[in-house]
Amino acid sequence: MLGFDRTAARYTWTAVLVILLLVLIYQVRATLFLFILAVLFAYLLSPAVNLLDRAMPNRARAWALALVYVTFVARMIVLISQIGSRVVEQAKLLAGKFPTMLEGLQQKAGDWLAGSIQQTILANIRAGITQKTNELIGALPNAGLKFISVASNVIYVVIVPVLAFFFLKDGSVIRTQLLELASTDEGTRRFADGLLEDVHLLLARYMRALVVLSLSTFTFYSIFFLVMDVPFGILLAVLAMMLEFIPMIGPLVGGVSILIVTGVTGHHVLPVLIFLLLFRLFQDYVLSPQVMGQGVELHPLLVLFGVLAGAELAGVAGSFLSVPTLALIRILYVRMRRQRLAPR
């Protein structure tokens, strides 16, 4: 006999709501990514804003925000004018000279590789590397121009800093309102308050870690390339710094690219390889645990899965957001399990 099961109907209705929520998030993913960028940008500037806010009289947070914004914009203009032009220049130079350098490498290798099979294999490798590397290196100047054109877009130049300004200015108010919307139950509000605190610490440590790790990568790489007189050193250092934002995959791709460029340009590959290995040991096992802190402990296999899945779903943006997303899921799971196991 047919009947109406309230429990089954409630579960079905919950599943429908969850599916609708996921569809809605997918539809507004561009806007959601914009807000995520604003939040991360706010966490990037929050240490300086909080420091100035405590130092200024009457706790004038708006003036502290304005001063930090002006200082940040001035420094970015100086960095882009001093380093960005050299990076684009070296990228164009490398894209023009790379086929000739690779041909010279083939001629040197042909002296000790005998036989048609070896020559055929080397020619095929050369053709493949030439095509892919020229596409990558030749795209760097265009990527720089694209970045400038995107940066000129009102959304990324105005909206992100404006949203970050409000997050920095009214962050405590937003948190209070979220807690009020959570529930009137005291236990639920405590759970939500602890969850927001964990998320706050996670994002602060994650952004601090990204900035410190990327700056250390650029500093060590540029100094080593300058001392060893490695060709296109600034370009390679900037490339490694940018790829540092993508966990695991980014440093690997950056290291392989550096070895290819140094090998083709006739530089000694062995010292560069030793430096890369030593730096990765220092970066991954000494510096990264110190700056990352607690709360972002994820197994390397899980990080690798997240990076690959994020790249498949949303490209570079998905790879960049994979680690904080997995860390947020872990925090939510730990909080829910702790509340379930806590004595009532």
TORFITOR-502644 format. One record per residue: residue in one letter; y, x, z of N, C-alpha, C, O in turn. Coordinates in pm, whole numbers, plus 50000, padded with zeros to 5 digits. Atoms other than C-alpha are relative to their C-alpha. Layout:
aYXZYXZYXZYXZ/...
end
This chain:
m498815008550000500005000050000501235008850000501345018250079/l498784992350011503405013449899500924997150117501054985650160/g499075001549890505885019550177501105010449990501095019149904/f498844991049998509095037650259499865009550118499945005250233/d500154989849897508585070050453501375006550025501925013249938/r498664994649968511815079750630499995015350002500945021649957/t500064985449993510675115650692499995006349861500725015949834/a500044994850137509785121550328501344998049928501785006649853/a498705002550062513055105550219501065009750050501915014349973/r499024990649944515045127750456499805014049942500775020749907/y500284986850059513325159350328500415000349853500985010249806/t499635000650141513815148449968501525000549983502045007649897/w498545000150007517505141350028500575013850034501555018149972/t499554986549966517935175550193499775009749884500635017949852/a500304991350115516235192849899500974997449885501425006749818/v499055003550107518485174049654501375005850030502035011149940/l498704994549962521595184449847500035015249982501035020749935/v500064985550017520485220849850500075003849853500785013149815/i499984997250144519825220149475501394997649942501895005649863/l498645002850047523205203949410500985010750044501885014549969/l499134989449951524885230249626499825012849919500805019449885/l500254988250081523205258349433500574998549859501115008049804/v499425002450133524225242549102501515001150005502135006749914/l498554999149987527785239049226500465014650015501465018649955/i499654985849984527865275649335499895007349867500725015849835/y500164993650131526575286048993501144996149906501625004449829/q498925004550088529225265348816501335006550034502145009249945/v498714994149958532065280449020499825014750035500575020050117/r500314986249963530605315549030501175009549972501375019150046/a498874991250029533675331148866501074999050109501595009150156/t499035001949892536025315949123499475005550131500225011650208/l500594994849877533625324549403500035015350003500315021350107/f499934985450007533455360849285501435004850023501655015450082/l498594996649978537265361349283500325000050149500995009150198/f499765000549857537355350749648499245011150073499745016650171/i500754989049938534645376149736500755013249982500825021250075/l499204988050022536745403549577501215000450093501575010950146/a498855000549911539725391849780499605003250144500325010250215/v500474997249864537715392650103499705014950017500075020950117/l500314985749992536415427750030501275008449994501375018650062/f498714992950005539925439049939500724999050133501375008550177/a499395001649868541155424850268499355009150103500045015150185/y500694990949908538495444150459500335014649970500305023050060/l499624986450036539525475350268501335003950065501515015450106/l498684997149945543095472650397500144996550147501135000250210/s499865004949863542405457350737500185011050104500985009150196/p499764989849897542135490250936501455004550006502015005850115/a498604995750002545615501550824500914988850049501884991550120/v499165011249957547075466750878499914998250151500944996350216/n500155001649855545645463951230500695011350076501285009050181/l499354988849933546895498651319501524998450001502165000450105/l498555002150005550445491251202500424987950082501494987950143/d499675012149924550355456851361500105003050149500974997650217/r499944996349858549625472051702501175009450029501715009350140/a498934990449978552255499251656501394993949987502324998550053/m498675005850024555125477051536500394990850115499534984750178/p499545008849892557285458051786499824985349963499894981549846/n500145014750015556735420651836498814996149914498704984749869/r501235002850077553395423751649500324992949870499754982449840/a499575005850128555055416651312498925002849895499035012549820/r501134997550089551835413651113500404998649853499885005849768/a499585001650140553575401650796500695012749949500465016749835/w499354987650040555735433050788498975011349987499095019749898/a501064990050011552675454650851499234998349869498905008149802/l500685002650126550935437850559500845004649881500325010949789/a499134996050111553945443350331500055015249986500005020549875/l499934985450006554165480150424498705005949947498735015349867/v501294995250048550435485650366499844997349850499345005749776/y500105003250142550605467950029500845009549916500375014449813/v499124991150076553555488849910499425014149995499425020549890/t500594986649996551875521250022498765000749912498575010649841/f501225000150081548585511649857500325000149851499725007749775/v499635000650141550225502749525500585013349954500275018049844/a499414987150038552245535149524498945010749983498995018649889/r501074990050011549155556149587499134997749879498705007249814/m500815002950117547195538249317500715004249872500085009349780/i499244995950118549965544449065499955015149983499785020149872/v500044985450007550015581549152498615004749956498505013549871/l501354995950036546225584649130499684997149854499095005449785/i500285003650139546025566448797500775009049905500245013349803/s499194991550087548845586848649499515014550000499585021249897/q500424986249991547435620048771498565002349953498285012249886/i501424998150029543685615048730499544991749881498754996449799/g500475008850106543255585648495500255005549861499395004449774/s499704994550132544985602548201499075011749966498655013149851/r500904988750024542835633848243498584995249972497885001049889/v501345005550023539655612948259499874994749858498884997449790/v500045005550136540475594647936500055011249896499365010749794/e499904988750093541425627347766498685007549992498235010849882/q501284993050002538195644547869498904991549938498014996849872/a501005008850061536145614047767500105000349848499085000949779/k499834999250146537625614747417499555013549947498925014249841/l500404986650044537095652347392498485001650001497915007249907/l501454999049993533475650047505499324991649893498334995849835/a500585008550104532755621147268500105006549863499225004649778/g499864993550129534065641846979499145012549985498665015449876/k500754987450007532275674347066498514998550028497755007850001/f501395001149955528975660447192498995001649887498005008649908/p501014997950107527135658146854499875014749961498765019449939/t500054985850036528075694346771499285008150107498495016950076/m500664992949890526985706547114498504997450000497705006550023/l501425003350001523675688247087499295006649882498125010449893/e500584993250115523075703046742499795014850030498775020649991/g500184986149960523645738046881498835001750095498105011650087/l501154999449908521165730547159498704998949923497725005549959/q501215001250080518615720246897499685013049927498525016849915/q500234987450070519095752546705499465010750095498585018550057/k500514990449903518565773247021498554996950036497725005950049/a501375003749966515455753447108499055002649884497865005149906/g500854997550115514165757946754499525014249989498535016949921/d500414986150003513965795446806498685002350073497905011050035/w501264997849927511145792147057499034988349987497934988950043/l500935010850031509625759146940499565001549855500375000449763/a500514998150136507425765046637499164988149959498584981150042/g500845010650051505695740446413500804987449970501844984850031/s499285011950045506705708446244499954988850104500894980850114/i500115010849901505455685846524501065001550108501734991950145/q499004997749898507685702046785501404997349947502234991450016/q498695002350059510645701446549500274985149980501394980350000/t499835014450019510045664846471500294993050132501154984350141/i499775006049868509805655946838501425002950048502104994150100/l498664996249956512995675246914501074992749922502094988749977/a499025007250082514815658946624500104985450043501194979850050/n499975013949954513795624346741500714998750135501494989550157/i499315000249871514905632347096501505001749981502304994850044/r498574997650025518195645746965500674987549944501774983849987/a499415011950059518795614746754500184989050103501234982550109/g499895010449898518045591247043501075003050103501864994350139/i499004996449899520135610547295501404999449941502344995050008/t498675000450063522995613947048500524985949991501684983250024/q499555013850016523105576946978500394993850133501484988250147/k499745006549872522855565147339501175006550074502014999650131/t498954993249926525115591847486501354998049934502364996350003/n498755002650068527765587247218500514985950029501714983650044/e499595013649964527725550147290500594999550140501604992950164/l499525000249862528135556747663501335007150014502285001650070/i498784992249983530755584147642501134994549914502284994149957/g498965005750084532585568747350500564987150054501694983350020/a499515012649942532865536447546500925002350118501614993150160/l499174997649883534645553447837501494998049972502154991150050/p498595003050025538105554147676500264985249976501244979650026/n499845014450021537615518447553499874992350131500564982350153/a500145006549870536435509047901501275001650082501684992450153/g498734998249929539595524248043501064990749947501834984950024/l499035009350056541685504147799499694985750037500594977750063/k500375013549958539695473047881500394997650145500864986850181/f499635001449860540245479448250501494997650015501934989550097/i498565002049993543965482248190500374986049954501244979550013/s499705013550048543955449947989499574989450100500264979350116/v500445009549898541935432148258500935000650121501264990350181/a499114998649885544175446548528501344993349975502024989250068/s498745006850030547145432048343499874984950012500864977750009/n500215014249983545575397948385500554995550134500385002350235/v499365005149878547415376848640498994997550110499314998950228/i501005003449899544175367248813499695012050088499665010950211/y500444988549923543195402248914501155007650063500965014350165/v498884992449945546645416648974500734992250108501224998150204/v499215008249908548235387649160499124992050094499344992150216/i500755009349918545615363249282499185007150106499185002950222/v500844993049901543265388249449500835005550115500475003150231/p499194995649886546015405549654500614988650080500754989650202/v499435011449928547565371849738498964993750092499254990850209/l501075005549917544255358049861499675009450116499475005050229/a500264990449894543615390050053501115000050105500855001850224/f498895000949906547075387050209499794988750099500014990450219/f500225011449911546235352750347498795002250090498794998250206/f501154996849916542835364550468500395009450114499945007650227/l499574990649898544485393250654500974993550099500924996450219/k498975005949914547325372450790499444989050089499794988150207/d500485011849927545415341350897498495000550022497844990150030/g501454998949983541905354850947499514993650127498484986850126/s500425006049873541705344351312500114984849996499274977850052/v499845014650012543005309451228498864994249916498304983849951/i501105004750085540435305550950498704999950077497904990650064/r501244999449921537675316251186499954988650101498914982450117/t499965010949903538775291051451499714986649934498984978449988/q500235012650070538845262951198498564998649953498004987749956/l501415000650039535385272051069499114996550119498144989050105/l500785003249881534055270751424500184985450039499234979050086/e499785014249969535645236651476499244990949905498784980249943/l500745008050096534015223951159498495001250017497744992649971/a501444997749989530625238151254499314988650074498414982350020/s500625010649921529745213551528500764998750132501485007750174/t499445001849867530885198951855499035004650109499415005650226/d500994995349904527695211152021500325014550039500605022949953/e499634986749950528335241752240499025010649951499445021649915/g500984990350045525085259052144500175003449853500085015149814/t499794997550143525725254751772501255008149976501285016749888/r498764992550015529255267651811499825014650043500385023649981/r500274986249961528035298351997499215007349892499465019049862/f500774994150110525505304451721500915003449882500815014449826/a499094997650111528205301051453500995011250031501325019349944/d499074989549961530585323351649499335013749992499935023249940/g500724987450008527985350851683499705003949856499765015749820/l500284997250140527065347551315501245005349928501165014949852/l498764995350062530695351151205500375014050048500875022149970/e499714986749949531105381351431499115010549933499585021449900/d500914990750068528035397951277500435002249855500395013549805/v499554998750139529305390650926501275008449992501435016649901/h498774992249997532715404651017499715015050015500275023249943/l500354986049980531215437251144499285005849879499505017349840/l500744995350117528885439650846500945003449885500855014249827/l499104997650112531645436250585500965011450028501275019349938/a499114988949966533955459850772499295013449984499845022849927/r500744987450012531275486850795499615002849856499625014349813/y500424997950137530115481350440501155005249914500965014649836/m498864995450077533585485150289500435013950043500785022249960/r499674986649954534315515150509499015010249943499405021149902/a501014990950052531035530850398500205002449851500095013849805/l499794998350143531745524550029501165009349971501075018149885/v498824991650023535185540250048499715014550038500035023749962/v500264986449953534045570450250498995007049907499205018649871/l501024993950084530945576650034500535003149860500235013649804/s499464997450134532805573249704501025011350002501045019749912/l499024989149990535655595849819499325013450025499735023649969/s500724987549977533215621849951499315004749873499265016749846/t500634996350126531355620949620501015006449905500755017049848/f498984994450089534535626649420500495013650050500695022749971/t499494987549945535735654049656499015011549981499385022049929/f500994989350012532505674249667499715003449854499605015149818/y500314997450141531775670049297501135007449932500895017149860/s498874993750067535275679249183500175014550046500475023249964/i499894986249950535385710149409498905008849941499175019949896/f501114992150054531935721949295500195002549851500005013849805/f499804998250144532705715848927501165009549971501125017049873/l498884990950019536015734248964499605014450030499955023549955/v500434986449965534425764249138499035005649896499135017249859/m501004995650097531525765948892500504999349856499775002949763/d499415001150134533845759648596499144991449907498894995149792/v500805009350080531745730448474500924992449906501934986949951/p499155007550094533215714848157500054985250034499064979450081/f499785014449977534635679648190499734996350146499144985950175/g500315002049858534485682548570500634987550057499964980150131/i499335011949946537055655448649499334987349950499154977850026/l500685011650056535335630948416498674997550069498364986150103/l501305001549934531925637448572500164996050146499374988050197/a499785003749861533325635048927500414985550014499954978550105/v499585014149996535015601748855498844990849966498694980250026/l501175007950035531855588748688499054998750118498544987850145/a500875000549882529775598048995500614991550110499894984450180/m499345008049898532365582249225499864985149971499604977350062/m500115014250036532295549249035498574995050015498354983850061/l501395004249989528495548249022499504999750144498454994050171/e500385000249859528365553849399500064985850058499434983150160/f499895013849951529265516949441498734992049971498564981250027/i501265006750030525855507249297498895007450074498605018850039/p500974992649918523155516149553498795004749919498314997749830/m501224993950051520265538849454500075002549848499985013949805/i500014998550145520465532349079501235007749953501135016349866/g498774993550042524085543649048499995015150015500275022249919/p500074985449987523675578749197498975006549909499185017649860/l501024994450090520495583948993500535001149857500365011449792/v499444999850136522215574548667501105010649990501205017649890/g498954989950001525195596148760499455014149996499975022549922/g500594986750001523015626448834499395003749866499565014949819/v500604997450131521075623348509501085002449895500945011349811/s498914998250097524305619648311500665013650015500995020149916/i499394986949976525775650648475499115011149949499605020649888/l500924989750048522655671148399499985000549847499915011349789/i500005000250147522685659848036501265006749945501195014849854/v498734994450049526365668647989500055015050024500445022649936/t499964985749970526085702348163499005007849914499285019149873/g500974993250084522945710947966500465001349856500265011749794/v499565000050139524445701747630501205009449981501325015949878/t498814991350012527715720347699499695014650021500595022950014/g500374986149984525765752447761500145005550139500005017650159/h499864995449862526335754148136498615001150063497664994650019/h501274998349930523575765348372499654987250076500404982750163/v500395012849941521705734048473499445001850141499624993150226/l500674998149871519805748948768500974999450120500674992450216/p499085001449886522835753949000500514985850018500674981150131/v499545013949990524045718848918498904991350060499184982750143/l501115007849946520585704448990499835002650150499624993250227/i500134996949857520385722749325501144993550079500924988050187/f498875006449931523865710349418499794985050013500044979350120/l500225014449996522975674349329498964996350105499144986650179/l501045002949902519805675349538500515002050143500254993750230/l499484997549866521555690749839501044989650039501084985150154/f498975010049968524455666449816499374986550030499814979550121/r500655012849973522135636249797499355000150138499394989950208/l500574999249866520325648250109501084998350107500894991250205/f498905001449904523645651750292500574985949998500834980150104/q499375013250013525035618950158499114989050056499584980150128/d500895011149966521965597250215499465000850142499174990450203/y500664998749871520605611450541500925004750112500535004450229/v499064995649897523695624750724501244991350002501554985050103/l498725007150003526915608450610499844984949997500504977850072/s500165014550016525705573850506499584993050129500164982750162/p500335006749873523965565150838501145000150100501274991050182/q498884999249905527065576351028501074989749968501594983250060/v498915009050035529575555350834499534985649984500314976350000/m500495013650021527325525450764499804992850133500104981050143/g500185006149869526435519151128498874990050000498054989549908/q501055010049983524215491151251500314987649917501464984949885/g499815012950065523665458551069499704999949852499564989149794/v500274999650142522985470550714498665006849974498435012049865/e501294993350014519475483950774499104991749909498604981149947/l500855006650097517515474250464499015010449946499375022049925/h501014991050054514295489250335500385003949857500894995649782/p499644995950136514785509950017499394991549890500034989249787/l500605008850101512345487849825500774987049987500944981849877/l499215012350005514365457149921501345002349932501824993949856/v498734996750066517585474349816499805001549850500604996649771/l500284998250143516025484449483499754986649932500244984249822/f500235013350056514795448949425501324992449986501574985949884/g498735007150005518225434949510500915005149890501584997349823/v499134994450104520045458849278499524995749862500344991749778/l500525003850131517735451648983500144984949976500524980749867/a499865014450016517715414149046501464996049982501784987349901/g498585003150015521485413449090500525003849863501344996649806/a499584996150135521965432548765499514990249896500204987449798/e500545009650096519725407948585500724986650006500904979949905/l499335013049984521545377848727501475000549964501994991549898/a498554999850016525165389148718500545013649958501735016249977/g499504987350051525395424048568500415009550111499785010250216/v499514990249904527385450748749500454993350129500244998550238/a499555007249881528915425148983498834996250090498934997150212/g501175003449921525455413749091499405012050070498955010950184/s500504987849935524345449449158500885004150116500385008550220/f499074996249896527465456049361499874991150123499984995950236/l500075009549889527045424749574498594998350056498414990750152/s501395002349958523255427549615499775004350144499154997050221/v500254994949865523265448849931500684991550107500014987550202/p499425008949896525835428350131499364986350005499264980350112/t500655013150000524105396250020498675000650076498394991850158/l501264998549927520705408550142500255002450148499504997550232/a499694997649859522305420950464500444987250069500104985050185/l499615012949943523895386750520498794991150025498704984450128/i501225007949981520525369850469499215005350120498674997450198/r500694994149885518995394050719500674996150131499994992850228/i499265003849878521725386650975499724985550035499504982150151/l500275014149974521205349250935498594998050053498384990150145/y501385001249954517445353050976499855004950144499194998550226/v500114994549864517805374951286500644990650101500084988550209/r499325009349908520275350751446499174987450022499034982950136/m500805012249986518105320251376498735002750080498324994450162/r501214996849925514995337651506500325002650147499564998650235/r499614997649861516835349251818500304987150072499954985750190/q499695012749934518075314251889498734991750023498614984750123/r501245007749984514605299251833499165005550113498514997750182/l500804994049898512965323952070500685000350137500045003050238/a499264999549873515675321852337499534988650089499254977750040/p500385010849908514735302052650501074989350005502264992350010/r499065011250000516315267652654500514997950142501314988950166/
end
